[in-house]
């Protein structure tokens, strides 16, 4: 699936077909109350010391005129979250210590554990849902539909890394708190809930 989606993405960007564009994509963000969950360090997965995982249910109205993957990509990019990719979520637990991440569900549904094996929780994510992960948040796909398609993206500040082992912890524990909050919510922009949730949560 990643190869096929990469080809589709290339063709859509080259032609503009089935893409709403950044300005139009903003219209597909639906106001939703954020669901927040904070996770403790489980010994392997640090999670974030202050900021919660944020889940917006059915946050993106997937319009049939457009490719749902392109629609979510354009929405994230309109809000300054780039380096987008199309794939699934890895089936092993991992986290990013130097950057935040957003995951938007374009198709299907999947069972995803956030927070790690010991301290985490399992959520079923469906098309239109968005999860925003602060640096350090463990994530792992436990099972999914065959057509489960996820769009990932990152804010401009930070550097992508992938941490999976206990050897990663010493560096990660130092770098996670230093990752700055993003300037914009990936779904709702500058006025979205994320700025409040990730600045005032103690």
N, C-alpha and C positions, 0 to 999 in steps of 0.2 A: 504493500500500500504506500509506503513512503515515496518510492520511485514514481508511481503513478501520480500521486498528489504533487510531487515536485514538478512534473511535466505540466500538470494542469495549472499549477501556480505560475509557472513561467509563461505559458500561453495566455493566461488571463492578464498578467501584468503587461505583456507585449501588446495585447489587442484592446484591453479594457472591457472585454466581454464578460458578463456575469459578475462584474465588480461594481459596487455602488459608488466607490470613491470615498475619500475621507470625510468630506462635508456631508454627503448623504448618509453615510454610515452612522453619524451621530444621532440621526433620527430614530435609529433602531434600538437605542438604549432605553430600556423600560425601568422606571423608578421602582426600586425594590429595597426593602429593609435588609441591611447586612446581617448575616449570621456569623458571629465571631466565636472562635475557640482558641484558648491559650493552652499550650502544651509545656510540660516540664521537661527538663533534661532527663533522658532515660539511660544515660551512661554511654550510649553510642551516638545517638542523635541529640545534638545540643538543643534544637529548636531555638526560638528567639527569646531572649530574656525579658522583653517587655511587650512586644507587639503580637497581636493575635493573627491567626489565619482568618481570612474574610471570605465568605461564600455568598454570592448573589444568585439566588434561584431565579431561573427564567429571565435573566437580566437582558438578554438579547432577543429581540423579535426577529426570527429567521424568516425573511421574506423569500417566497418561492421564486421570485424573479432573479435572484442572485445565488451564486454558490455560497453556501453557509460558511465555508472556510474563508472565502474572500471577504465576506461581510464582517466576520470577526477580526480578521487581519486589519482591514481598513479602520475599524473602530479603535482597536488598540493603537494603531499607528497615528490616528488622528489625535490621540491623547498622549503622544510622545513615547509610547512603548513600542520598541522595534526589535530587530533581529528575529522576526517571527519565523516559526517553523510549523510544519504539519506532521503529525505522527500520532503515537499513543503515549502513554506514560510508562516508563520502564517498570518491569515486574520485580525489580529488586529495590530495597529501600536506599534512598540517597537524599542528599540535600546540597544546597549551594551556600557557601559561606561568605561569598563576596558580592552577591547580587540578589535582588528580589526577583520573583517570577510570577507571571499570571498565566493561568490555564483556562482557555475557553472551549467549551464542548460544542463542536460543529455537528456531529452525528452520533447516534447510538447512545448507549449508556455504559458506565463502568463503575465497578466498586473500587474505591481508592482509599487507602489508609494513609492518613496524615498524622505526623507526630512521632512515628516510630512504632516498633513492635510492642514495646513495654508500656508506653504512656499514650499511645495514639488512639485515634477513633476512626471508624470506617464510615464513609459516606458514599452514597450512590449519586453519581453526577450524570445528568442528562443533557440532551441538546438544549442550548440556550443558557446553561449554567456557567458561572465564572467563579474560579477560585483564585484568590490573590495571596501568595505565600511570602511572608517576610523571610529574609535570609535565615538559614538554619533550620527551616521547617522540613522535616522528613516527609517523603511522599513515595508511594508505591502502588502500582495497579495490581489488584488481587484477582481480577477477572473482568471481562468486558464482552460486549457484543462484537461480532466479526467486523462490523462497520464503524466501530468506535473511533472517532477522529477528534483529536485535540489540537488546538492552536496555542502555542506557547509564545511568550514575548517577554521583554525585559526593559526596565527603565534605562535612560541614558547613563546614569551614574552606576558604576560597578563593573566587575569583570566576571565573566562566566567561569565557574569551576564546578567540579562534581566530586563530592565527598561520600565515601562509603565505609571507611574503616576507622578503627579506634586510633590509628596512627594519624588520621586527619584532624583529630580533636584539638590538640594544643594550639595549632595555628588558627583553626576555625573559631575557637572560643575567644580569641583576640580580635579576629576580623569581623565576626557577625555584628557586634554592637556598633562598629564603625561605619557600616553601610548606611548612607543617609536616606531619609524618607524620600520617596519620589515626589516630584512637583505636582503630578496629576494622578488622579484615579484612572486606571486603564479603561473603565467603562464610562464614568460620569464626568471626567475632566477635573478642572481645578476646583470646582465646587463640590466634588463628590465626597462621600463619607470617609474615604481612606485617609485623607489628611488629618481629620479629627481623630480617627481611631488609632493611627500610628504616631500621633504626637502627644496625646493626652493619656493613653493607657499606661498605667504604672505596673 
